[in-house]
Amino acid sequence: MLKGMFTKPENLRIYWKELMHQCVELGIGSLGIVSIISVFIGAVSTLQTSYQFVSPIIPRSVIAQIVRDSVILEFAPTITCIVLAGVVGSKISSELGNMRVSEQIDALEIMGINTKAYLIFPKIMAALIMIPLLVILAMVLGIWGGRFVGDLTGILPHEIYDKGLIESFVPYNVNFALTKAYTFAFIITGIPAYFGYNVKGGALEIGRASTTAVVTSCIMILLADYVLAAILL
Amino acid sequence: MISIKNIQKGFSGKTIIENVSAEFETGKCNLIIGASGSGKTVLMKCLVGLIKPDSGEIMYNGDNFSRMNQDQRKEMRRKIGMLFQGSALFDSMTVEKNILFPLDMFSNQTKAEKQKRVDEVLDRVNLHDAHKKFPAEISGGMKKRVGIARAIVLNPEYLFCDEPNSGLDPQTSLVIDKLIKEITTDYNITTVVNTHDMNSVMEIGDKIMYMYQGKKEWEGTNQEIIFSKNDKLNNFIFASEFLKDAKDMRMLEIKGKIDNNRNMDEMLKS
């Protein structure tokens, strides 16, 4: 399937339009869910870390450091992408599956269009562009969520939180998170596209393909998460 | 003209198409008829390259389609239009956008020229006020007409129609048949139609090929089909008692034995 995607586009303008359309669908379409999840993850991290920190020896600003690193290293890339695997993955798989079953993919083939290049490539490219941006947004909102809740509950005033955020900051962590984001972006779109594109049968099989695609993507994300952490950290 | 030689295709060890050879003539409606499961759709998908035959040759005006590389096939496919059984319209696009899509992809025309062409083909299939509607908002007959419009928008040399009348009422079927016939004649294209609708066979079947269990069983015109001595074909065409009686009536009429003053029973006995 991957090999078939890399051919000369029949019309570059149409492909560009499709890429932009997919960026909007995937990026703007997932903005809401990613924002909500990130804010809550940051908020809960602050509350739970604070709950576990009972020693007066450890400065309170360490809570902010833990929240920052947890969000950047794990929560923002991994949790966001697992959620996106469900949201985006099922959408891609069912969309392509429906097109296959209703002969729309055959109709495109008859027109002389490389359907793998036209239908799958823009989706993967859009994910590679938008998902790292969503992960960056998730990092920012996650950290902000922690700061907001710390202030709101009085557990951790924002002056201490801000001080903790800049202490022992390792910029490499952001690079590592983005490496994860690119890897997961490929998994989130490539696997559902494969299952959707190769659907045979009817409505039942489209549903099955979506479920299989989401489950496989989630497992692959967790596996890739472990492998990347083992190799790069 | 399209000619096929010894096309063979099987799935999971079961032969679906067995050594089928035929010629589909330009400017004519070439019909492939046969019962469900006789291999019509598989043969048509082999013809357009959606399924690769196990063996045999497909020639488009002398060019061997089976031996073309990917790029040559893509080039060739631009000369092909196809109407699918379920119309296969892009359901996220309006009727107008469905027809514009091949033009946007393959032509260098200006926006105004493309719009003019869309209006022309929609006019040709007698759809005047459906431009902005989505496929889900139009009837089955209209979907077929949009499918035909999309198939002819790039002026194809070959038109393939897979069961164009499936799911349509007899009156709408006649409209679609008439449209396919007119387009074939007007644009002088090679049309291949898959059908088991006997109305279509009699209305538009310039050349008919009957398939039975993956083999070509009979070939002829719509004038010859009624007199065929092929039992399998006769069983397929005259499946009901009513049609068998109708056939007897037609035979009597041809033999000049119908007398309006005699009742039908006497006529059939004679």
HADDOCK unambig.tbl for C-alpha pairs under 7 A between the chains (distance, minus, plus):
assign (segid A and resid 10 and name CA) (segid B and resid 105 and name CA) 6.76 0.50 0.50
assign (segid A and resid 11 and name CA) (segid B and resid 105 and name CA) 5.60 0.50 0.50
assign (segid A and resid 14 and name CA) (segid B and resid 105 and name CA) 6.65 0.50 0.50
assign (segid A and resid 102 and name CA) (segid B and resid 86 and name CA) 6.89 0.50 0.50
assign (segid A and resid 102 and name CA) (segid B and resid 88 and name CA) 5.80 0.50 0.50
assign (segid A and resid 103 and name CA) (segid B and resid 88 and name CA) 5.29 0.50 0.50
assign (segid A and resid 104 and name CA) (segid B and resid 88 and name CA) 4.82 0.50 0.50
assign (segid A and resid 104 and name CA) (segid B and resid 89 and name CA) 6.48 0.50 0.50
assign (segid A and resid 104 and name CA) (segid B and resid 90 and name CA) 6.34 0.50 0.50
assign (segid A and resid 107 and name CA) (segid B and resid 88 and name CA) 6.51 0.50 0.50
assign (segid A and resid 110 and name CA) (segid B and resid 77 and name CA) 5.76 0.50 0.50
assign (segid A and resid 110 and name CA) (segid B and resid 80 and name CA) 6.98 0.50 0.50
assign (segid A and resid 111 and name CA) (segid B and resid 77 and name CA) 5.84 0.50 0.50
assign (segid A and resid 111 and name CA) (segid B and resid 78 and name CA) 5.60 0.50 0.50
assign (segid A and resid 112 and name CA) (segid B and resid 74 and name CA) 4.40 0.50 0.50
assign (segid A and resid 112 and name CA) (segid B and resid 75 and name CA) 6.77 0.50 0.50
assign (segid A and resid 112 and name CA) (segid B and resid 77 and name CA) 5.11 0.50 0.50
assign (segid A and resid 112 and name CA) (segid B and resid 78 and name CA) 5.79 0.50 0.50
